[in-house]
Amino acid sequence: MLNLYNTLTRKTEPFQPEEDMHVKIYTCGPSTYQQPHIGNYRTFLFEDILQGYLEYLGYSVKRLITLTDVEDKAIAEAKKENLTIEELSRKNEAVFFKDLNILKIKKPDFPVRASSAVDQAAKLIAQLIDKGYAYWYTYKGAKNAYFDPLKFKSFGKLAHLDMSQWSNKKRRFHKDTYPGTPWNKGDFVLWHGCKQDKVCYDAPIGNGRPAWNIQDAAIVTKNLGFTVDIACGGIDNLVRHHDYTLAVAEAVSEKQFSRTWLHGGHLLVDGKKMSKSIGNVYYPSDIVGKGFAGEELRFFLVYGDYREKLNFTFEALAQTSRKLDEFKKMVAELQKAKLKGTGEEALGNQIISVFEEHMNNNLDVKGAFDSLYQTMEKLNQEPKKLGAKDVSGIMDSLRRVDSVLQCLF
């Protein structure tokens, strides 16, 4: 049985979807005011491995990824580049989908822009106001809507916040996002009322635009409903994002939004956080430009515990690339070997068994690959003991494994 570490409970638990053999997954996607970097793709890759392994196990998977195309940063960047919001977003979306192909990431069933769910955001806000969780407040001439976390009984349950430390003094936070990792201990904005220099939409609740804090809840509930089986993203989403999304959805529906939450660890570069000011931000095109293949970058980014920090260096990338190449050579040598023995036809099944044992342990890709590597080393030491059926079974098993890993062949 597949066991996953659930951020909500802080336990590794057997995975069981609400509907047998059918899984709905919500994953946080890119903010399309800029290109995603390789740290973002580490998150998208662990989610791709998750989807691939669920499908390998026979599940039918519906996966949604959010595309944040309307937010404060997008408005500022579009103005800086002298583009419309739509032009800016489409430009960066094109790069994103190209990078998915380079990294062999399966395109999610529902890549959904926030701008396409404005109607749902307005509906949610109206319901939240009716239920007393949200309210209107005029700030600098704009009629905004805010969510009061103290009205939602279990607010902060995902990040395991100590709500006794939350301020009872009325404070409002008006921006979509804030730098750093401290929590904004106050009410968060749901709707930006129209201002002369802002992007606005016509809506029954008034002209304006949905804040980032409600966009994912609107996208997911419009396309997948009010419950999903798995929600996931990067560890950064545990600060001022996923708890907001959870609170908005559950306050409206009074149902558990997601029974399982997964979060991937940071990617460092030379031991430091990626930053444009430092000059250590890399994109997939940069890595390919250095002579590495997309599948080599994919392997590096998935070869490890997805929950732990991973340090990127070109030396480390070269090292894992050599290991992947050595594995491929062993596979090729085994296929070319002159076989005389009858061997054991069960070898292919053994490969599958070992692979599943590791993958069922919270998607242990490194353990799975290392076990396969050791197996191939042993088989290549005395290939003449193998029969043709053995090799055929081994290759079939490895191709099945590669339906998940997407880097062996």
BAMARVO-116761 format. One record per residue (C-alpha): residue in three letters; z, x, y. Coordinates in steps of 0.001 Angstrom, whole numbers, padded with zeros to 6 digits, always signed. Example, Ala and Ser with C-alpha at 12.3 -4.5 7.8 and 13.67 -1.06 7.14 Angstrom:
BEGIN
Ala+007800+012300-004500;Ser+007140+013670-001060;
This chain:
BEGIN
Met+000000+000000+000000;Leu-000804+001174+003517;Asn+002314+002110+005462;Leu+002176+002522+009253;Tyr+004698+003719+011813;Asn+005443+000730+014027;Thr+006452+001638+017579;Leu+008040-001791+017969;Thr+010553-001268+015159;Arg+010509+002542+015123;Lys+010043+002392+011369;Thr+007278+003153+008886;Glu+006503-000208+007319;Pro+004094-001719+004793;Phe+001137-003186+006640;Gln+000561-006872+006077;Pro-001868-008833+008293;Glu-001226-012431+009229;Glu-004327-013538+007334;Asp-004921-011950+003931;Met-007600-009191+004026;His-008542-010001+007641;Val-007331-007760+010473;Lys-007511-008171+014239;Ile-007024-004970+016247;Tyr-006610-004557+019997;Thr-007158-001048+021336;Cys-006885+000181+024902;Gly-010208+001538+026083;Pro-011334+003642+029009;Ser-010931+002978+032697;Thr-014571+003192+033663;Tyr-014079+004562+037158;Gln-014453+007968+035458;Gln-015675+009542+032228;Pro-013230+009695+029300;His-012103+013224+028395;Ile-011383+014663+024961;Gly-007732+013583+025211;Asn-008881+009975+025520;Tyr-011192+010485+022566;Arg-008329+011737+020428;Thr-006820+008257+020809;Phe-010137+006491+020181;Leu-010598+008640+017072;Phe-007277+007823+015447;Glu-008115+004174+016053;Asp-011526+004733+014467;Ile-009848+006318+011429;Leu-007535+003292+011263;Gln-010448+000866+011309;Gly-012449+002945+008844;Tyr-009579+003162+006384;Leu-008817-000549+006596;Glu-012474-001276+005828;Tyr-012367+001312+003029;Leu-009462-000681+001550;Gly-011560-003845+001683;Tyr-010236-005482+004822;Ser-012507-007355+007202;Val-011755-005904+010631;Lys-012307-007345+014091;Arg-011608-004678+016678;Leu-011542-005180+020423;Ile-011543-002369+022982;Thr-010863-003014+026644;Leu-013069-001618+029416;Thr-011141-001487+032678;Asp-013879-001868+035271;Val-012001-003542+038144;Glu-008899-001830+039522;Asp-007627+000020+042590;Lys-008961+003377+041362;Ala-012406+001938+040629;Ile-012651+000459+044114;Ala-011694+003780+045700;Glu-014051+005813+043495;Ala-016987+003443+044043;Lys-016507+003753+047782;Lys-016332+007538+047485;Glu-019582+007692+045482;Asn-021272+005042+047642;Leu-021803+002789+044608;Thr-020907-000760+043771;Ile-018111-001320+041253;Glu-020718-002489+038754;Glu-022960+000578+039271;Leu-020002+002933+038837;Ser-018777+001163+035719;Arg-022179+000979+034022;Lys-022797+004663+034668;Asn-019550+005711+032989;Glu-019873+003133+030218;Ala-023227+004675+029277;Val-021544+008070+028888;Phe-018741+006485+026836;Phe-021084+004831+024349;Lys-023137+008027+024077;Asp-019965+009987+023303;Leu-019015+007451+020621;Asn-022257+008337+018841;Ile-021663+012074+019242;Leu-018205+011743+017675;Lys-019348+009236+015028;Ile-016932+006601+016291;Lys-017908+003131+015176;Lys-018568+000913+018188;Pro-015880-001804+018262;Asp-016964-005405+017670;Phe-015710-006453+021089;Pro-016105-003885+023894;Val-015004-006190+026712;Arg-014968-005581+030459;Ala-012019-006809+032502;Ser-014496-008384+034926;Ser-015632-010735+032146;Ala-012123-012164+031677;Val-011224-013042+035267;Asp-011231-016737+034359;Gln-008725-016150+031554;Ala-006504-014026+033816;Ala-006405-016875+036344;Lys-005469-019357+033591;Leu-002677-017126+032332;Ile-001280-016647+035824;Ala-001267-020410+036466;Gln+000651-020935+033218;Leu+003106-018129+033984;Ile+003832-019654+037390;Asp+004333-023092+035837;Lys+006769-021600+033314;Gly+008705-019720+036004;Tyr+007841-016179+034904;Ala+005571-015485+037875;Tyr+005401-016469+041539;Trp+003294-016130+044684;Tyr+004200-013731+047481;Thr+002205-012741+050552;Tyr+001995-008995+051054;Lys+000095-007471+053989;Gly-001816-010686+054492;Ala-002824-011121+050832;Lys-001465-013883+048623;Asn-000506-012010+045442;Ala+001066-013132+042171;Tyr+003920-011167+040574;Phe+005675-011226+037188;Asp+009475-011056+037129;Pro+010494-009055+034001;Leu+014071-010315+034239;Lys+012824-013821+033474;Phe+011343-012689+030136;Lys+014298-012377+027755;Ser+012960-009566+025565;Phe+011158-007527+028205;Gly+010946-003822+027354;Lys+011351-004315+023595;Leu+008315-002155+022798;Ala+009383+000880+024837;His+013009+000107+023899;Leu+014132-000074+027518;Asp+017786-000439+028423;Met+017429-003504+030645;Ser+021033-003197+031808;Gln+019681-000380+033992;Trp+017075-002666+035534;Ser+017650-003421+039208;Asn+018795-006943+040093;Lys+017615-006318+043635;Lys+014265-007978+044286;Arg+011609-005267+044348;Arg+007849-005689+044053;Phe+005268-003143+042991;His+001884-003923+044516;Lys-000491-001329+043028;Asp-002345-001505+039736;Thr-000951+001819+038541;Tyr+001469+004460+039721;Pro+001478+008209+039001;Gly+004005+009785+036681;Thr+006139+008299+033945;Pro+009126+006575+035647;Trp+009400+002831+035150;Asn+008950+000601+038200;Lys+012186-001362+037972;Gly+010971-004495+039665;Asp+008279-007176+039638;Phe+004717-006133+038830;Val+001573-007531+040420;Leu-000689-009847+038410;Trp-003204-010964+041030;His-004459-009285+044197;Gly-005315-011833+046861;Cys-008527-011271+048793;Lys-008645-008738+051587;Gln-011658-007858+053692;Asp-012317-004492+052024;Lys-011531-005509+048431;Val-013458-006896+045467;Cys-012846-010633+045097;Tyr-013623-013389+042608;Asp-013552-017146+043080;Ala-010840-018695+040927;Pro-008902-021984+040781;Ile-005712-020123+041755;Gly-007398-018687+044859;Asn-009831-015907+045640;Gly-008840-012442+044470;Arg-008934-010158+041457;Pro-006731-009682+038398;Ala-004399-006703+038490;Trp-004558-004134+035710;Asn-001243-005457+034421;Ile-002772-008721+033207;Gln-006300-007599+032351;Asp-005694-006577+028729;Ala-003743-009743+027982;Ala-006608-011783+029450;Ile-009285-009872+027520;Val-007472-010090+024188;Thr-006368-013723+024388;Lys-009844-014811+025472;Asn-011616-013020+022610;Leu-009103-012737+019745;Gly-006469-015347+020541;Phe-002778-014923+021309;Thr-001924-012954+018162;Val-003321-009736+016715;Asp-002273-007707+013691;Ile-002352-004257+015279;Ala-002245-003105+018886;Cys-002701+000557+019679;Gly-003390+003167+022304;Gly-002143+006482+023643;Ile+001537+007264+024136;Asp+001026+006873+027909;Asn+000546+003146+027329;Leu+004264+002842+026549;Val+005014+003244+030246;Arg+004223+000238+032457;His+001383-001088+030331;His+001859-002349+026791;Asp+005199-003980+027542;Tyr+003498-005759+030460;Thr+000653-006918+028205;Leu+003102-008079+025540;Ala+005311-009936+028044;Val+002391-011768+029664;Ala+000915-012932+026341;Glu+004210-013904+024714;Ala+005560-015645+027819;Val+002532-017945+027752;Ser+002187-018529+023998;Glu+005783-018078+022802;Lys+004272-016306+019767;Gln+004546-012670+018695;Phe+001585-010922+020283;Ser+001294-008094+017739;Arg+003395-007416+014669;Thr+002397-003723+014547;Trp+002009-001234+017415;Leu+000570+002282+017013;His+000564+005016+019656;Gly-001186+008402+019555;Gly+000225+011635+020956;His-000992+013708+023883;Leu-003722+016316+023699;Leu-002796+019508+025549;Val-005213+022252+026586;Asp-003896+025799+026227;Gly-000416+024311+026085;Lys-000771+022401+029354;Lys-001474+018807+030278;Met-005094+018224+031240;Ser-005533+018153+035000;Lys-008496+018414+037323;Ser-006386+020476+039707;Ile-005815+023057+036944;Gly-009449+022839+035866;Asn-008719+022309+032171;Val-010257+018856+031676;Tyr-012946+018856+028987;Tyr-015467+016213+027999;Pro-017359+015974+024692;Ser-020512+017197+026450;Asp-018630+020368+027489;Ile-017679+021096+023884;Val-021193+020437+022581;Gly-022500+022654+025370;Lys-020393+025494+023935;Gly-022296+025229+020655;Phe-019965+023017+018639;Ala-021190+019932+016799;Gly-019774+016509+017516;Glu-018420+016260+013968;Glu-016544+019555+014457;Leu-014809+018180+017530;Arg-014122+014948+015627;Phe-012540+016909+012768;Phe-010362+018951+015118;Leu-009075+015850+016897;Val-008203+013933+013698;Tyr-006911+016916+011686;Gly-003215+016441+012325;Asp-000509+013823+012786;Tyr-001960+011405+015327;Arg+001532+010699+016702;Glu+002296+014342+017513;Lys+001057+016470+020400;Leu-002049+018516+019636;Asn-002973+021690+021501;Phe-006663+022273+022120;Thr-008040+025777+022424;Phe-011534+026964+021639;Glu-010020+029394+019133;Ala-008262+026525+017329;Leu-011464+024470+017387;Ala-013396+027402+015897;Gln-010752+027789+013179;Thr-010864+024152+012060;Ser-014663+024218+012289;Arg-014735+027183+009889;Lys-012466+025314+007490;Leu-014747+022279+007596;Asp-017783+024505+007049;Glu-016102+026215+004083;Phe-015434+022817+002542;Lys-019060+021788+002956;Lys-020220+025037+001363;Met-017966+024432-001637;Val-019456+020948-002017;Ala-022976+022393-001834;Glu-022161+025139-004364;Leu-020742+022608-006787;Gln-023892+020523-006557;Lys-026044+023600-007329;Ala-023856+024904-010181;Lys-025348+025187-013696;Leu-023251+022759-015654;Lys-022622+023093-019408;Gly-019304+021389-020042;Thr-018582+017756-020668;Gly-015530+017877-018442;Glu-013440+014902-017426;Glu-015164+011910-015916;Ala-011882+010945-014226;Leu-012106+013708-011591;Gly-013749+011393-009076;Asn-010931+008889-009530;Gln-008369+011654-009019;Ile-009955+012546-005688;Ile-009743+008932-004572;Ser-006144+008651-005750;Val-005010+011759-003823;Phe-006918+010698-000702;Glu-005346+007238-000712;Glu-001874+008620-001368;His-002002+010588+001879;Met-003845+008009+003954;Asn-001401+005288+002914;Asn+001314+007472+004429;Asn+000622+006557+008065;Leu-002973+007867+008051;Asp-002149+011429+007010;Val-005652+012845+007504;Lys-004497+016471+007401;Gly-002694+016020+004088;Ala-005674+014182+002642;Phe-008192+016828+003702;Asp-006027+019763+002617;Ser-005633+018194-000831;Leu-009405+017724-001083;Tyr-009936+021317+000023;Gln-007578+022641-002672;Thr-009288+020479-005290;Met-012721+021821-004347;Glu-011430+025409-004506;Lys-010195+024880-008067;Leu-013389+023165-009166;Asn-015560+025945-007751;Gln-013625+028626-009621;Glu-014905+027426-013004;Pro-017771+025016-012354;Lys-019276+025507-015837;Lys-016444+023483-017328;Leu-017767+020465-015452;Gly-020351+018049-016696;Ala-023074+016318-014729;Lys-021090+013084-014783;Asp-018115+014894-013306;Val-020089+016198-010346;Ser-021776+012857-009820;Gly-018384+011129-009771;Ile-016945+013750-007430;Met-019830+013368-004983;Asp-019569+009576-005060;Ser-015852+009823-004333;Leu-016334+012303-001503;Arg-018964+010086+000101;Arg-016551+007182-000112;Val-013866+009323+001511;Asp-016363+010320+004194;Ser-016927+006668+005084;Val-013534+007113+006778;Leu-013500+010771+007855;Gln-017160+010878+008963;Cys-017422+014666+008953;Leu-017837+015892+005346;Phe-021599+015413+004891;
